Every structure is written in structure tokens, then in C-alpha cells.
Amino acid sequence: MNEEFVFKYKNHNTLIKTYGEQFESNWWYITENKIPVDNKLLSIIIYADSTTCDHLGKTSEHPIYISLGNIPNWQRNKPNAKVLVGYLPKLKAKDNTTRNSESFRRLQRLVFQRCLRILLSPIMNQNDMYLVVQNKIHPFTPKLSVILADMAEAGAFTATYLPSTSKRPCYYCLINNKDLNNMALSHIDLRTPEKMKLAISENQASEFSIHKEFNYFWDFDDFNIYEATAPDRMHLLDLGVTKYLIEFTRELLHRKVSNRAVKDMDHRLCAIPRYPGLIILKNGLENISKFTANDYRNIMKVIIFVIDNLYDDYKEGGIPCKRLCNIFHKYLVMYMKLRQESFTDTELTELETLITEFCQEFVTIFAEYSPSRCKIPKLHVLRYHVIPSI
């Protein structure tokens, strides 16, 4: 292991606080002060993603990966910086009645938690791990820092109800369903292990949209599984907000402009000239239900050119084309800023303002084209929980 592995919390003693590497974070500072003085902190990062194994989407696996926060960002984003811990087993039901029964679903949750215990206990139950760095033996104390997962996996890790129709549909906080599309709340009540244990003990689990089974991560002192679980950018944005943004735009064009505008949007997308690194979708948005994250990323590279001056007139309740372009522009600026490797407090404040403005405009424009009136958990997470996770 190279020298860029053993880190102590760094405070650059400047008036400008920077958040980039994990060892610059508040979590590192707090956790480092709780381990033995002679030990180094070993930050454990868990990646979880249910993966489809065939083109028909009928076969899937659930791998669990581990990486280390001690590995610098530029290196940790590479495939060789992650290690496969194992695949979670899947329970198969003999028929649909069994599959949809509460007893079967409860068994699935119990198996998931038991598998996490088996896979992670050899690492997480250790107080001391000895690693050779630069030909010297260093004692490390492993601590779980982050769990990166899609919304479905986040629900499994936190044992919460995640459908947007549930009473409290966020794994991170206790937002009420009726406020899920409210992008101007001044206070959010966060979930904590203590609150969830109390809710279960008082037979209030359903009121908090949490399953009654004991969560494996409650065993770890000073660890908040709800705060530590964070969405990865691909699922939150590329396969989440981006997808909704494009789908609702097509519905807006269909209802408030004309079918011709929808066809023109597809035609413009197909007519984009070839360019190195840009994938052109020959059929436009015809097969949007099968799009991958990479497809959405390529669409967003050219979307401003596609919708600019797409229409002049619109029906009552519609919006000018310029306003539609502006919300895409705001989203793209926000997207690019979220890809930064480090942030100052000032940049985080500016980014939070940008996210808030985008989310409020998104709900204002697209609520009537959304079956749920934009009660979208991923949009809520983007608005209220992305900045704190940074």
C-alpha cells in the first residue's frame, strides 16, 4: 500500500473549509477521536446494487462491494478500488400468492439482515486490524462510514417502507407523505436508531413506515444507518431525476403544445451530428423505457439544442419554450457542480440554492403531468439530503 492510505484529520487552518476527501470531513474528525490514540482510522464504504444479468430483465443478482475511504477519490472511482464481498442469496416463492404474502416478505428481510451479519461481521467486529503500509505495520480501527445504494437497496438496509404511497416514504427522514413534493420546508425531522427502536417498542412501527425486524446496523455504537446511507449519482440523477425530467417534458408537449412537437423533439434528437464520445439515439425517445444511465447522459449533453425554439404557441396552462429550456439549463449546471471532487462552504451554499430553485421549479412545472403530483422520493432526497451527505 502506498503512503496515501494513512490519514489523520486535516484542518487546513484557513477561513475557507473544504470538503473533498473523507479525511477532511466532520465524520472523520469525530470518529478519529473515538478510536485508540495509536490506531489509524480505516473507513469502510459499502456499495450495493441489484444487477440485471440478461437483456430480458428476468435474472438479477444482488452483489455487495466494499471500498475504503482511505483510498483517495481519484483512485476510489476506479474498478480496482472495490472488492466483491459476496452475493446475497435470493428466496424463491413457489407461486405469486406466496411471493406477495407478508410472511414471505418478512422472511426476505430477515434473510437480508442475517446475510449482512455473516458478510460484514468479520470486518466490523474487529477493533484492531494490522496492515502493512510503506513496509511498516500500522494498527487500524475499521469504522463503517457510507453505504451507497439505490432507493430499493436503501430501503432494505434501513428496513423502511419506500413506496411513495407509504406514510413516511423517505429512508433518511420522517417526512410525511403529504409533504413529499414540498420543496420549501424549513425543518426536516431525521431518522435515528433511537427513534426507530422506540417506535417499534411502542408498537408505532407502521406510523414511522419501518419494519419491526431488528436492524443489524443498530449493533454499532455511534452509527446512524439512516444518515450513512446515501444514493449514488447514477441512480439518483441519471436513472432518477433525469428520467422524470424527460418523460414529463414529453407529456407537457403532448398535452399543452401538440403531437407534432413531440415528433419534432425526436427528429431533432436523431439529427444531432456525430461527435467523438457522443452516442446518437437513432430512434429518438421511442424506446425510453429501456434506456440506460449512459443513454440519459448522452441525451442531456444535447437536450438544450433539441428543445430550443421547439415551439412558439402553447395551450392554456402551458409554459413558454424559453422557460422549459431554463429548467434544463438549471439542471445541467446543478449536475455538473455535483460532479466536483471538493467543495467549500460557499460552494455548498450556492449549490444548495441551485438545487432548491430547480426542485421548486420542477414541481411547479411538472406536477400536473405526474400521477403522484411529483411526490418523488428521489426528488425529495436531492432537495433535502444531498448537501448534508457531502
Secondary structure, 3 states (H helix, E strand, C coil): CCCCCCCCCCCCCCCCCEECCHHHCHHHHHHHCCCCCCCEEEEEEEEECCEECCCCCCCEECEEEEEECCCCHHHHCCHHHCEEEEECCCCCCCCHHHHCCHHHHHHHHHHHHHHHHHHHHHHHCCCCEEEEECCEEEEEEEEEEEEEECHHHHHHHHCECCCCCCCCCCCCECCCHHHCCCCCCCCCCECCHHHHHHHHHCCCCHHHCECCCCCHHHHCCCCCHHHHEECCHHHHHHHHHHHHHHHHHHHHHHHHHCHHHHHHHHHHHHCCCCECCECCCCCCCCCHHHCCHHHHHHHHHHHHHHHCCCCCCCCCCCCCHHHHHHHHHHHHHHHHHHCCCCEEHHHHHHHHHHHHHHHHHHHHHHHHHCCCCCCCHHHHHHHHCHHHHC
